[in-house]
């Protein structure tokens, strides 16, 4: 799904279909099919922001038929067969074919087997002379030699890897030392190389190390997702060299050799105590290396860079790439995924689904079928969970909102005695959660009975130490809340009579007396 968008993006950069096929790990016919469908549908890069991968596929292939099944015999290992024929002088090609047919009866026939072997044999020692266009390619690799870095406190020695990047047209070289060849150092070295060159080449040609290629393949290498994101951010195409084909990256091989001879070897007698010291020394020698005159032609790497590559490089993006790693995780039954021993919530409807997780130093983004479904602040606490309320079912949301303090506050809104009763119920349990249901039952009664009756019933429950919802319900149903509590002074009944004036009479102003007639 992601490769369909990648094909459109790389086509907008002006790459050939062959280069796009190598970068996306798909056949050239598939690239042609994608681009033809996009042209017919009028789809161009960049696609509308609200379009996801499925929308693009539906637009390009509204009635896409099922792919046809294509079968082929596995290709024999001609290199191994050739070595065996050279090692054993009495070994014949027919005997090798017979041994192969015993393990694979459905393999090639003898005549076809011989024809393929002779065709492969003709290709030996054939070298394609590569002409590199200005600003087109940057070759990257690690040097075989390392530089020792000593710990001044413990005295331990750690070998520092040497990253090398070479531009194709000018052979202008960048080198730096890193703590290792892991993915973070690999990505960071690319960024610093582009900043050193002051621009970005169209194509990056790496080796098949694990930080660059997840699954090496002669035909369809699978790039590391983080490495692919780096190329998308900087607008470059990444085309790995074929496995065991050093000539595909001859510039990198030569650049590594030059760096090992003129930088690593020149620093062999110096003792370094930090990586910063090593890179400072490399930077000084790197200037001399790039300004060193060629032996068989005029100029140097620096002069060719100023004439060819520098004007043709694409500008750096406005923002620097933020390093992030891709992982996959399956949603557990509690609608959480586990990432580095911490648990992050996703929408509960995605239970048991496979998720793509993008990790940065500060955030965790969960992506399902090209759509981001959750985003969390990254936590490094093992065994803990980060949960968003909107990811829960409604029943779970209500349960999570229940806390002892929240229940007591809700009860106090009905009356102080009801609040005291709820507090007493929670205090009477070994675990407060054991009293949650009883407290919720009392709060539900407050929706049926007036506050005066709830207060009277709560006082009676507190006096009797009946800390449960059933006693409260029984008191209200049987109207026991209307009876006086034991020990309270009896309430005098009110007598209504026309000769009894009542208390309001004395609060009114006195009437004027009639005048006396004499």
C-alpha positions as CSV (number, residue, x, y, z in Angstrom):
1,X,0.0,0.0,0.0
2,X,2.8,2.4,0.9
3,X,4.7,1.6,-2.3
4,X,1.9,2.9,-4.5
5,X,2.4,6.4,-3.0
6,X,6.2,6.0,-3.1
7,X,6.1,5.3,-6.9
8,X,4.1,8.5,-7.5
9,X,6.5,10.5,-5.3
10,X,9.6,9.2,-7.0
11,X,8.1,9.7,-10.4
12,X,7.5,13.4,-9.6
13,X,11.3,13.7,-8.8
14,X,12.1,12.7,-12.4
15,X,13.5,9.2,-11.8
16,X,13.3,6.5,-14.4
17,X,11.0,3.5,-14.1
18,X,14.1,1.3,-13.6
19,X,15.3,3.4,-10.7
20,X,11.9,3.6,-9.1
21,X,11.6,-0.2,-9.3
22,X,14.9,-0.7,-7.6
23,X,14.0,1.8,-4.8
24,X,10.6,0.4,-4.1
25,X,11.6,-3.3,-4.4
26,X,9.0,-4.0,-7.2
27,X,9.3,-5.0,-10.8
28,X,9.6,-2.4,-13.5
29,X,6.4,-3.7,-15.1
30,X,4.5,-2.9,-11.9
31,X,5.9,0.6,-11.9
32,X,4.8,1.0,-15.5
33,X,1.3,-0.3,-14.5
34,X,1.1,2.2,-11.6
35,X,2.2,5.2,-13.6
36,X,-0.1,4.3,-16.5
37,X,-3.1,4.0,-14.2
38,X,-2.2,7.3,-12.5
39,X,-2.0,9.1,-15.8
40,X,-5.3,7.6,-17.0
41,X,-7.0,8.6,-13.7
42,X,-5.5,12.1,-13.7
43,X,-3.7,11.5,-10.4
44,X,-0.5,13.5,-9.8
45,X,1.8,13.8,-6.8
46,X,1.2,15.2,-4.3
47,X,-2.1,13.6,-3.8
48,X,-4.8,15.4,-1.8
49,X,-4.1,15.4,2.0
50,X,-7.3,13.6,2.9
51,X,-6.6,10.7,0.5
52,X,-5.2,7.6,2.3
53,X,-3.6,4.6,0.6
54,X,-6.9,2.8,0.0
55,X,-8.4,5.9,-1.7
56,X,-5.5,6.1,-4.1
57,X,-5.7,2.4,-4.9
58,X,-9.5,2.6,-5.5
59,X,-9.0,5.7,-7.8
60,X,-6.2,4.1,-9.8
61,X,-7.7,0.6,-10.0
62,X,-11.5,0.7,-9.6
63,X,-12.0,-2.8,-10.9
64,X,-8.6,-4.4,-10.4
65,X,-8.6,-8.1,-11.2
66,X,-6.9,-10.7,-9.1
67,X,-3.2,-11.1,-9.9
68,X,-2.2,-14.0,-12.1
69,X,-0.1,-16.8,-10.6
70,X,3.3,-16.9,-12.2
71,X,5.7,-19.8,-11.6
72,X,9.3,-20.4,-12.5
73,X,12.0,-23.0,-11.6
74,X,14.4,-21.8,-9.0
75,X,17.6,-20.4,-10.5
76,X,20.7,-22.6,-9.8
77,X,23.6,-21.1,-7.9
78,X,25.9,-20.7,-10.9
79,X,28.7,-19.2,-8.8
80,X,28.9,-22.3,-6.6
81,X,28.6,-24.6,-9.7
82,X,31.4,-22.7,-11.4
83,X,33.7,-23.0,-8.4
84,X,33.1,-26.7,-8.1
85,X,33.9,-27.2,-11.8
86,X,37.1,-25.3,-11.4
87,X,38.1,-27.1,-8.2
88,X,37.4,-30.7,-9.4
89,X,39.0,-31.2,-12.8
90,X,37.0,-34.5,-13.4
91,X,33.7,-33.0,-12.6
92,X,31.4,-32.5,-15.5
93,X,28.4,-30.3,-16.1
94,X,26.2,-33.3,-16.7
95,X,27.0,-34.8,-13.3
96,X,26.1,-31.5,-11.6
97,X,22.8,-31.5,-13.5
98,X,22.0,-35.1,-12.5
99,X,22.7,-34.3,-8.8
100,X,20.4,-31.3,-9.1
101,X,17.6,-33.3,-10.7
102,X,17.7,-35.8,-7.8
103,X,16.9,-33.1,-5.3
104,X,14.5,-31.2,-7.7
105,X,12.9,-33.6,-10.3
106,X,10.9,-30.7,-11.8
107,X,14.0,-28.6,-12.5
108,X,15.5,-27.5,-15.8
109,X,16.2,-30.1,-18.5
110,X,19.8,-30.8,-19.4
111,X,20.0,-28.7,-22.6
112,X,18.3,-25.7,-20.9
113,X,20.6,-26.1,-17.9
114,X,23.7,-26.0,-20.1
115,X,22.4,-23.1,-22.1
116,X,21.7,-21.0,-18.9
117,X,25.1,-21.9,-17.5
118,X,27.0,-20.8,-20.7
119,X,24.9,-17.6,-20.8
120,X,25.9,-16.8,-17.3
121,X,29.5,-17.7,-18.0
122,X,29.6,-15.1,-20.8
123,X,28.7,-12.4,-18.3
124,X,31.8,-12.9,-16.2
125,X,34.3,-10.1,-16.1
126,X,31.9,-7.7,-17.8
127,X,32.1,-4.2,-16.3
128,X,29.8,-1.4,-16.9
129,X,31.5,2.0,-17.0
130,X,29.4,4.3,-15.0
131,X,29.0,7.9,-15.9
132,X,27.7,9.9,-13.0
133,X,25.6,13.0,-13.7
134,X,26.3,16.1,-11.5
135,X,24.2,16.0,-8.3
136,X,22.7,12.6,-9.2
137,X,24.1,10.1,-6.7
138,X,25.6,9.9,-3.2
139,X,27.3,6.6,-2.3
140,X,27.5,5.7,1.4
141,X,29.2,2.9,3.3
142,X,31.2,2.2,6.5
143,X,35.0,1.7,6.4
144,X,36.3,-1.6,7.4
145,X,38.9,-0.1,9.7
146,X,37.9,1.5,13.0
147,X,39.5,4.2,15.3
148,X,40.0,3.3,19.0
149,X,38.6,5.6,21.5
150,X,39.8,5.2,25.1
151,X,37.9,5.9,28.3
152,X,40.0,8.2,30.5
153,X,38.5,6.9,33.7
154,X,38.3,3.1,33.2
155,X,40.9,2.8,30.5
156,X,38.6,0.7,28.3
157,X,38.8,1.0,24.6
158,X,35.8,1.2,22.2
159,X,36.3,1.0,18.4
160,X,34.6,3.9,16.6
161,X,33.1,3.1,13.2
162,X,33.9,5.4,10.3
163,X,31.1,6.5,8.0
164,X,32.0,7.6,4.4
165,X,29.8,9.4,1.8
166,X,31.0,10.2,-1.7
167,X,29.3,12.2,-4.4
168,X,29.3,10.5,-7.8
169,X,30.4,13.3,-10.2
170,X,33.2,14.9,-8.2
171,X,34.1,12.2,-5.7
172,X,33.9,14.9,-3.0
173,X,34.1,12.9,0.3
174,X,32.6,13.2,3.7
175,X,33.7,11.1,6.7
176,X,33.0,11.0,10.4
177,X,33.4,8.6,13.4
178,X,30.3,7.2,15.2
179,X,29.8,5.0,18.2
180,X,28.5,2.2,16.0
181,X,26.6,1.2,12.9
182,X,23.2,1.1,14.4
183,X,20.1,2.8,12.8
184,X,20.4,6.0,14.9
185,X,24.0,6.6,13.9
186,X,23.3,5.6,10.3
187,X,20.4,8.2,10.0
188,X,22.4,10.9,11.8
189,X,25.5,10.4,9.5
190,X,23.3,10.9,6.4
191,X,22.0,14.1,7.8
192,X,25.4,15.5,8.7
193,X,26.7,14.4,5.3
194,X,24.0,16.4,3.5
195,X,24.7,19.4,5.7
196,X,28.4,19.1,5.0
197,X,27.7,19.1,1.2
198,X,25.2,21.9,1.6
199,X,22.5,20.1,-0.4
200,X,20.9,16.7,-1.3
201,X,21.6,14.4,-4.2
202,X,18.8,12.8,-6.2
203,X,19.8,9.2,-5.3
204,X,21.5,7.5,-2.4
205,X,23.2,4.2,-3.0
206,X,23.9,2.3,0.3
207,X,25.2,-1.1,1.0
208,X,23.0,-3.9,2.3
209,X,23.8,-3.4,6.0
210,X,20.9,-4.1,8.4
211,X,20.4,-0.4,9.2
212,X,19.6,0.3,5.5
213,X,18.0,-2.9,4.2
214,X,15.7,-5.0,6.4
215,X,15.7,-8.0,4.0
216,X,18.5,-8.0,1.4
217,X,17.6,-9.4,-2.0
218,X,19.3,-9.5,-5.4
219,X,16.0,-8.4,-7.0
220,X,13.8,-6.8,-4.5
221,X,15.6,-5.5,-1.4
222,X,13.3,-4.2,1.4
223,X,14.4,-0.9,2.9
224,X,14.2,-0.2,6.6
225,X,11.0,1.9,7.2
226,X,12.9,4.6,9.1
227,X,15.5,4.9,6.3
228,X,12.6,5.1,3.7
229,X,11.1,7.9,5.8
230,X,14.4,9.7,5.8
231,X,14.5,9.6,2.0
232,X,10.9,10.9,1.8
233,X,11.7,13.8,4.1
234,X,14.8,14.9,2.1
235,X,13.2,14.1,-1.3
236,X,15.7,11.5,-2.4
237,X,15.4,8.0,-3.8
238,X,17.3,5.2,-2.1
239,X,18.5,2.4,-4.4
240,X,20.6,-0.2,-2.5
241,X,23.5,-1.9,-4.3
242,X,23.0,-5.5,-5.2
243,X,24.2,-8.0,-2.7
244,X,27.8,-9.2,-3.3
245,X,28.1,-6.7,-6.2
246,X,30.7,-4.2,-5.0
247,X,31.0,-2.7,-8.4
248,X,27.5,-1.2,-8.0
249,X,29.0,1.2,-5.5
250,X,32.5,1.5,-6.8
251,X,32.6,5.1,-5.8
252,X,31.9,4.2,-2.2
253,X,34.5,1.4,-2.3
254,X,37.2,3.8,-3.6
255,X,36.1,6.5,-1.1
256,X,36.4,4.0,1.8
257,X,39.9,3.0,0.6
258,X,41.0,6.6,0.3
259,X,39.6,7.5,3.8
260,X,41.4,4.4,5.3
261,X,44.7,5.3,3.7
262,X,44.8,9.1,4.2
263,X,42.7,9.6,7.4
264,X,42.5,6.4,9.4
265,X,46.1,5.4,8.8
266,X,47.3,9.0,9.4
267,X,45.7,8.9,12.9
268,X,47.1,5.5,13.9
269,X,49.7,7.0,16.3
270,X,47.3,9.4,18.1
271,X,45.4,8.4,21.2
272,X,41.8,9.7,21.5
273,X,39.7,10.0,24.6
274,X,36.4,11.1,23.1
275,X,34.4,10.9,19.9
276,X,34.5,14.6,19.5
277,X,38.3,14.6,19.4
278,X,38.3,11.9,16.7
279,X,35.8,13.9,14.5
280,X,37.8,17.1,15.0
281,X,41.0,15.3,13.7
282,X,39.0,13.7,10.8
283,X,37.6,17.2,9.8
284,X,41.2,18.6,9.6
285,X,42.4,15.7,7.4
286,X,39.2,15.7,5.3
287,X,39.9,19.2,4.1
288,X,43.4,18.1,3.0
289,X,41.9,15.0,1.3
290,X,39.4,16.9,-0.8
291,X,41.9,19.5,-1.8
292,X,44.6,17.0,-2.7
293,X,45.3,17.2,-6.5
294,X,44.4,14.3,-8.7
295,X,47.3,12.3,-10.1
296,X,46.0,11.6,-13.6
297,X,43.8,14.7,-14.3
298,X,43.7,18.3,-13.4
299,X,42.0,19.7,-10.3
300,X,40.9,18.1,-7.1
301,X,37.8,16.8,-5.4
302,X,37.0,20.3,-4.0
303,X,37.4,22.0,-7.4
304,X,35.2,19.4,-9.2
305,X,32.6,19.7,-6.4
306,X,32.4,23.5,-6.9
307,X,32.1,23.1,-10.6
308,X,29.7,20.1,-10.9
309,X,27.9,18.7,-7.8
310,X,27.5,21.8,-5.7
311,X,25.4,23.8,-8.2
312,X,23.3,20.7,-9.1
313,X,22.4,19.6,-5.5
314,X,18.9,20.1,-4.3
315,X,18.5,22.5,-1.3
316,X,18.1,21.0,2.2
317,X,14.5,20.9,3.6
318,X,13.4,23.7,6.0
319,X,13.2,21.3,9.0
320,X,15.6,18.6,10.1
321,X,14.4,15.0,10.0
322,X,13.3,13.8,13.5
323,X,14.6,10.3,14.1
324,X,12.0,7.7,14.6
325,X,11.8,3.9,14.5
326,X,9.1,1.7,13.1
327,X,7.8,-1.4,14.9
328,X,4.8,-3.7,14.6
329,X,2.5,-4.6,17.5
330,X,-0.8,-6.5,17.8
331,X,-3.6,-5.0,19.9
332,X,-4.3,-7.1,23.1
333,X,-7.7,-7.8,24.4
334,X,-7.4,-4.9,26.8
335,X,-7.1,-2.6,23.7
336,X,-3.4,-1.8,24.5
337,X,-0.2,-2.5,22.5
338,X,3.1,-3.3,24.1
339,X,6.1,-1.2,23.0
340,X,9.4,-1.6,24.9
341,X,7.6,-3.0,27.9
342,X,5.2,-0.1,28.2
343,X,1.5,-0.3,27.2
344,X,-0.3,2.3,25.1
345,X,-4.1,2.4,24.4
346,X,-5.7,2.3,21.0
347,X,-9.5,2.5,20.1
348,X,-11.1,-0.6,21.5
349,X,-12.6,-1.5,18.1
350,X,-9.1,-2.4,16.8
351,X,-8.6,-5.4,19.2
352,X,-6.5,-8.2,17.7
353,X,-5.5,-6.0,14.8
354,X,-1.9,-5.5,13.6
355,X,-0.5,-2.0,14.1
356,X,2.5,0.0,12.7
357,X,4.1,2.0,15.5
358,X,6.3,5.0,14.9
359,X,8.6,5.8,17.8
360,X,10.4,9.1,18.4
361,X,12.1,10.4,21.4
362,X,9.0,12.2,22.6
363,X,6.0,10.6,20.9
364,X,4.4,7.2,20.0
365,X,2.2,7.2,16.9
366,X,0.0,4.1,16.2
367,X,-0.9,3.7,12.5
368,X,-3.5,1.3,11.0
369,X,-3.6,0.8,7.3
370,X,-1.9,4.2,6.7
371,X,-4.2,6.1,9.1
372,X,-3.0,7.4,12.5
373,X,-5.4,6.0,15.1
374,X,-3.6,7.0,18.3
375,X,-0.8,9.3,19.5
376,X,0.8,9.3,23.0
377,X,3.6,11.0,24.8
378,X,6.4,8.4,25.0
379,X,6.9,6.8,28.5
380,X,9.9,4.8,29.6
381,X,8.3,3.3,32.7
382,X,8.3,-0.5,32.2
383,X,5.1,-2.4,33.1
384,X,2.9,0.8,33.2
385,X,0.1,1.8,30.9
386,X,-0.8,5.0,29.1
387,X,-4.5,5.1,28.5
388,X,-6.8,7.7,26.9
389,X,-10.4,7.7,28.0
390,X,-11.7,8.1,24.5
391,X,-10.2,4.7,23.5
392,X,-12.4,2.9,26.1
393,X,-15.9,1.5,25.7
394,X,-18.5,3.6,27.5
395,X,-18.9,1.0,30.2
396,X,-15.2,1.2,31.0
397,X,-15.2,5.0,30.9
398,X,-17.8,5.0,33.7
399,X,-15.8,2.6,35.8
400,X,-12.5,4.4,35.4
401,X,-14.2,7.7,36.6
402,X,-15.1,6.1,39.9
403,X,-12.8,7.1,42.7
404,X,-13.5,7.2,46.5
405,X,-13.2,11.0,46.6
406,X,-15.5,11.4,43.5
407,X,-18.2,9.2,45.1
408,X,-18.0,11.1,48.4
409,X,-18.3,14.4,46.6
410,X,-21.3,13.2,44.6
411,X,-23.0,12.0,47.8
412,X,-22.4,15.3,49.6
413,X,-24.4,17.1,47.0
414,X,-27.5,15.3,48.2
415,X,-26.7,16.0,51.9
416,X,-24.0,15.8,54.5
417,X,-25.4,12.6,56.1
418,X,-25.5,10.9,52.8
419,X,-21.9,11.9,52.2
420,X,-21.0,10.5,55.7
421,X,-22.7,7.2,54.9
422,X,-20.8,6.8,51.6
423,X,-17.6,7.6,53.4
424,X,-18.4,5.0,56.1
425,X,-19.2,2.3,53.5
426,X,-15.8,2.8,51.7
427,X,-13.9,2.9,55.1
428,X,-15.6,-0.4,56.2
429,X,-14.1,-2.3,53.2
430,X,-10.6,-3.7,53.1
431,X,-10.4,-2.3,49.5
432,X,-12.4,0.8,48.6
433,X,-13.4,-0.8,45.3
434,X,-15.4,-3.4,47.2
435,X,-17.9,-0.7,48.3
436,X,-18.3,1.0,44.9
437,X,-21.5,-0.8,43.9
438,X,-23.1,-0.1,47.3
439,X,-22.2,3.6,47.0
440,X,-23.5,3.7,43.4
441,X,-26.8,2.2,44.6
442,X,-27.2,4.9,47.1
443,X,-26.6,7.6,44.5
444,X,-29.1,6.0,42.3
445,X,-31.7,6.2,45.1
446,X,-31.1,9.9,45.3
447,X,-32.6,10.2,41.8
448,X,-35.9,8.7,43.1
449,X,-36.4,10.1,46.6
450,X,-36.1,13.8,47.8
451,X,-33.1,15.0,49.6
452,X,-35.0,15.3,52.9
453,X,-35.9,11.7,53.0
454,X,-32.4,10.6,51.8
455,X,-30.9,12.6,54.7
456,X,-33.3,11.1,57.3
457,X,-32.6,7.6,55.9
458,X,-28.8,8.1,56.0
459,X,-29.0,9.3,59.6
460,X,-30.9,6.2,60.6
461,X,-28.3,4.0,58.7
462,X,-25.4,5.8,60.5
463,X,-27.1,5.4,63.9
464,X,-27.6,1.7,63.3
465,X,-24.2,1.2,61.6
466,X,-25.9,-0.3,58.6
467,X,-23.3,0.6,56.0
468,X,-24.9,-0.8,52.8
469,X,-27.4,0.1,50.1
470,X,-30.0,-2.6,51.0
471,X,-30.6,-1.0,54.5
472,X,-31.0,2.4,52.9
473,X,-33.5,1.0,50.3
474,X,-35.5,-0.8,52.9
475,X,-35.8,2.3,55.1
476,X,-37.1,4.4,52.3
477,X,-39.5,1.8,51.0
478,X,-41.1,1.2,54.4
479,X,-41.0,4.9,55.2
480,X,-39.0,4.4,58.4
481,X,-37.2,7.6,57.6
482,X,-40.4,9.4,58.8
483,X,-40.2,7.9,62.3
484,X,-38.1,9.6,65.0
485,X,-34.8,8.1,65.9
486,X,-34.4,6.4,69.3
487,X,-33.2,9.0,71.8
488,X,-34.5,12.0,69.9
489,X,-37.0,14.3,71.8
490,X,-40.6,13.5,70.7
491,X,-42.1,15.8,68.3
492,X,-45.3,17.6,69.7
493,X,-48.2,17.3,67.3
494,X,-49.6,20.6,66.0
495,X,-53.2,21.4,67.0
496,X,-55.2,23.5,64.7
497,X,-58.1,25.5,66.3
498,X,-59.8,28.8,65.4
499,X,-59.1,30.2,68.9
500,X,-55.4,29.4,68.7
501,X,-53.6,32.3,67.2
502,X,-50.2,30.7,66.4
503,X,-46.7,32.0,66.4
504,X,-47.2,34.2,63.4
505,X,-49.7,36.4,65.3
506,X,-47.0,37.7,67.6
507,X,-44.7,38.6,64.7
508,X,-47.4,40.9,63.2
509,X,-47.5,44.7,64.3
510,X,-50.2,45.5,67.0
511,X,-53.5,46.8,65.8
512,X,-54.6,50.3,66.7
513,X,-57.0,50.5,69.7
514,X,-60.4,52.2,69.0
515,X,-60.9,55.7,70.4
516,X,-62.7,56.1,73.8
517,X,-66.0,58.1,73.7
518,X,-66.7,60.3,76.6
